[in-house]
């Protein structure tokens, strides 16, 4: 059996090792170490493993060692190891201490870390671009709007007055689009802002925010199913419900008062929230365009809006680790939904 285990030890792609508690020195290393870091087994075993760790990661690694020394079960952590060529390799670890020996396995996650850093940098550039673009667009737009307000249309003929009206409408529309772009660019959900909160309370706040529109449309908003506690940023999540409820009210049938149903269902280690209406609906062939920014599925002449509401919904939900969807039929209403993951903290909060 030991021979078979030795083969597994040598052939596995993951980095496997044992290290002594006294001296923090490696005892056994499989060939994956040399493939990943470039150092030979002899070079790695000749020094303390702490000598290969990035200086910034030594304190956190010591903290993990202390946890294992105190009897903690298998722990997961990340740190950087120096490659023989001088570069740094990100490793993801699982380790345990038994009988004075550390047993550990690690995998190279450098490509993931690099991709994550690139994504963060790209998002930062996009935000800066959106801010700059909105500022640069607002300035000439304010000039246009200001001069339009100075024009006395009383002396113009009917065609000129109509043309002036189109220009004013265009300026107003442009202002709405710039405001929408700025709002979208500012969406953020910091990890520290997520705490277990009642989704029922968030829905209640959103319902209150659209109350005036609901009263004017004589809309009935019904809740089905118990709402869970989830770790979310309450402000942006309330905006999600507001946008979905506003759409359900806006795209109602002109001949009847709308009935809107909001329900929650536990699905796939999370919760799915649905907002269903009995409104005008839309052609299901265009469902994949519904959440795209500035996309509209109804004529602007019939329904006001910028086409950014559902894009904000998708952005907020994605930042919470969830996803969105929509289904509809012309004349038969629409159901927009989003799914959010449930964490251990959420389950404790619900209990």
Protein Blocks (a to p, Z undefined) as FASTA:
>chain_A
ZZmmmmmmmmpmbdcddddfbhpaafbdcfklmmmnopafklmmmpcfklmpcfklmmmm
mmmmmmmmnopacdddddddddfkopacddddddddeehiacdddddfklmmmmmmmmmm
mmmmmmmmmmmmmmmmmmmmmmmmmmmmmpcfklpcfklmmmmmmmmmmmmmmmmmmmmm
mmmmmgccdfklpccddfklmmmmmmmmmmmmmmmnopacddedjdddddddfklmmmmm
mmmmmmmmmmpcfkbccddddddddeehiacdddddfbebpafklmmmmmpghiafbdfk
lpgcehlmmmmmmmmmmmnopacdddddehiapaddddddddfklmmmmZZ
